[in-house]
Amino acid sequence: MIREIEGDILLSRAQVIAHGIAPHDHFDTGLALALRERWPSMVRDYRHATHDKPLAPGQIWAWSGVDADGSTRRIVNLLTQDMLHGGAAAKPGKATLENVGRALKALARYVRDENVRSVALPRLATGVGGLAWHDVKPLVRQHLGDLGVPVLVYEVYRAGVQADEQLD
């Protein structure tokens, strides 16, 4: 079941927070930056993991760490964007609907395989990714709508506001 809500996704009580990035992302803008500031070890672990085994657009990379309250925080990075250029000059490019669809399909598989009970995500690939929500939203519904767990789409970001997620 997909529920559209307003609030600060960083305060989500969902078991997993999912968001879009590029394969060699610097985590320096948008939600990726906020996640890096809150869980810097995620970015270090991502860089280490992708150094050994590079990821391609359409794949996912899942991370688990400890939250401020001692609970486990799980974040799934969806590789929705391509990279522009290569080597040291590489920078994240725009997302594509093909990459988003493949990443959402991989996220759905992860949710089923890991028995995830709830997922929160932003309006995926619409910020830095550059896509229109009216194009992405049907893909979210197609791939995550029948999972049988709450899928919370943070339609409107409200800094510091705990959303009414109705997860209890």
C-alpha positions as CSV (number, residue, x, y, z in Angstrom):
1,M,0.0,0.0,0.0
2,I,1.4,3.4,-1.0
3,R,0.7,6.4,1.2
4,E,1.7,9.9,0.3
5,I,2.7,12.0,3.3
6,E,4.4,15.3,4.3
7,G,7.3,15.7,6.7
8,D,11.0,15.0,7.2
9,I,12.1,11.7,5.8
10,L,15.1,11.7,8.1
11,L,12.7,11.3,11.0
12,S,10.9,8.4,9.4
13,R,10.2,5.3,11.5
14,A,10.0,3.1,8.4
15,Q,12.3,0.2,8.5
16,V,14.1,1.3,5.3
17,I,14.7,4.7,3.8
18,A,15.3,4.5,0.0
19,H,16.6,7.3,-2.2
20,G,18.2,7.8,-5.6
21,I,21.9,8.4,-6.3
22,A,24.5,8.0,-9.1
23,P,27.1,5.2,-9.2
24,H,30.0,7.5,-8.1
25,D,27.9,10.0,-6.2
26,H,29.6,12.5,-3.9
27,F,26.5,12.7,-1.6
28,D,26.8,16.4,-1.7
29,T,23.4,17.6,-2.7
30,G,19.7,17.1,-1.7
31,L,18.7,14.1,0.4
32,A,22.0,12.3,-0.2
33,L,23.8,15.2,1.5
34,A,21.3,15.1,4.5
35,L,21.9,11.3,4.8
36,R,25.7,11.7,4.6
37,E,25.5,14.3,7.4
38,R,23.4,12.1,9.6
39,W,25.1,8.7,8.8
40,P,28.6,9.5,7.5
41,S,29.7,5.9,7.8
42,M,27.1,5.0,5.1
43,V,29.1,7.0,2.5
44,R,32.4,5.6,3.7
45,D,31.0,2.1,3.4
46,Y,29.5,2.9,0.0
47,R,32.8,4.2,-1.4
48,H,34.7,1.1,0.0
49,A,32.1,-1.3,-1.4
50,T,32.0,0.3,-4.9
51,H,35.8,0.5,-5.1
52,D,35.9,-3.3,-5.0
53,K,32.8,-3.9,-7.1
54,P,31.5,-0.9,-9.1
55,L,27.7,-0.6,-9.4
56,A,25.8,0.4,-12.5
57,P,22.6,2.5,-12.9
58,G,19.5,0.5,-12.1
59,Q,21.1,-1.5,-9.3
60,I,20.8,-0.9,-5.5
61,W,23.1,-0.9,-2.6
62,A,21.7,-1.5,0.9
63,W,23.4,-0.3,4.1
64,S,22.6,-0.9,7.8
65,G,24.0,1.2,10.6
66,V,23.2,2.4,14.1
67,D,20.9,5.4,14.6
68,A,21.3,8.0,17.3
69,D,18.8,6.2,19.5
70,G,20.7,2.9,19.2
71,S,18.3,1.3,16.8
72,T,19.2,-0.1,13.4
73,R,18.8,2.2,10.4
74,R,18.6,0.7,7.0
75,I,19.1,2.8,3.9
76,V,18.8,1.5,0.3
77,N,20.6,3.6,-2.3
78,L,18.8,3.3,-5.7
79,L,21.2,4.0,-8.6
80,T,18.8,6.1,-10.7
81,Q,21.3,8.4,-12.3
82,D,24.0,8.0,-14.9
83,M,27.5,9.5,-14.6
84,L,28.8,12.3,-16.7
85,H,32.4,12.0,-17.8
86,G,34.8,9.5,-16.2
87,G,37.7,9.4,-13.7
88,A,38.3,12.4,-11.4
89,A,36.0,14.6,-13.6
90,A,33.0,12.3,-13.1
91,K,29.9,13.9,-11.8
92,P,26.3,12.6,-11.4
93,G,24.1,13.1,-14.4
94,K,20.4,13.0,-14.7
95,A,18.2,10.0,-13.8
96,T,16.4,8.0,-16.5
97,L,13.0,6.3,-16.3
98,E,14.7,3.1,-17.3
99,N,17.2,3.3,-14.4
100,V,14.4,4.2,-12.0
101,G,12.3,1.3,-13.1
102,R,15.2,-1.2,-12.8
103,A,16.2,0.2,-9.4
104,L,12.6,0.0,-8.1
105,K,12.3,-3.6,-9.3
106,A,15.5,-4.4,-7.4
107,L,14.1,-2.6,-4.3
108,A,10.9,-4.6,-4.5
109,R,13.0,-7.8,-4.6
110,Y,15.0,-6.6,-1.6
111,V,11.9,-5.8,0.4
112,R,10.5,-9.3,-0.2
113,D,13.8,-11.1,0.3
114,E,14.7,-9.3,3.5
115,N,11.1,-9.3,4.9
116,V,11.1,-5.5,5.2
117,R,8.0,-4.2,7.0
118,S,8.0,-0.6,5.7
119,V,9.7,1.7,3.3
120,A,10.0,5.5,3.0
121,L,11.2,7.3,-0.1
122,P,11.1,10.8,-1.4
123,R,9.7,11.8,-4.8
124,L,12.4,9.7,-6.3
125,A,14.7,11.1,-9.1
126,T,12.8,14.5,-9.2
127,G,15.4,16.7,-7.5
128,V,18.9,16.3,-8.6
129,G,17.7,13.4,-10.9
130,G,15.7,15.9,-13.0
131,L,12.7,13.8,-13.8
132,A,9.0,14.8,-13.5
133,W,7.1,13.2,-10.7
134,H,4.1,12.5,-12.9
135,D,6.5,10.3,-15.0
136,V,8.1,8.5,-11.9
137,K,5.0,8.0,-9.8
138,P,3.5,5.3,-12.1
139,L,6.8,3.3,-11.8
140,V,6.6,3.5,-8.0
141,R,3.1,2.2,-8.1
142,Q,3.9,-0.5,-10.6
143,H,6.9,-1.9,-8.7
144,L,6.1,-1.2,-5.0
145,G,2.3,-1.0,-4.9
146,D,1.7,-4.7,-4.4
147,L,4.4,-5.5,-1.8
148,G,1.9,-5.8,1.0
149,V,3.8,-3.4,3.3
150,P,3.5,0.4,3.8
151,V,5.4,2.4,1.2
152,L,5.5,6.0,2.4
153,V,6.2,8.5,-0.3
154,Y,7.3,11.8,1.2
155,E,5.5,14.1,-1.3
156,V,6.3,17.3,0.5
157,Y,9.5,17.9,2.6
158,R,9.0,19.7,5.9
159,A,12.2,20.0,7.7
160,G,12.1,18.8,11.3
161,V,8.4,17.7,11.0
162,Q,7.6,14.1,12.0
163,A,5.1,12.8,9.5
164,D,2.0,10.9,10.4
165,E,3.2,7.6,9.0
166,Q,0.5,5.4,10.6
167,L,3.0,2.6,11.1
168,D,1.7,1.4,14.5
